[in-house]
Amino acid sequence: MKNALILGLLFLLLALFPQLALIVLAGLGMAALWLASQPVVLAFAGGLLVERMRRWQP
């Protein structure tokens, strides 16, 4: 019941302030994009590290 009340208040706020909905959706989109790109970033950094270690001469 409490979750439904919170969700209802959130929908009411989004209905009263449409620009708030755009800000919330943009934030969620950026978070999803950031989470989706993490494996790519880590793989790229790992590949650079491996390449550096391969060339390194003690």
ZIJO-V458614 format. One record per helix or strand of 2 or more residues. SS is the DSSP state (H for helix, E for strand). FROM is the first residue (numbers start at 1). LEN is the number of residues. If there is no record, write none. Layout:
ss	from	len
SS	FROM	LEN
SS	FROM	LEN
This chain:
ss	from	len
H	2	15
H	18	38
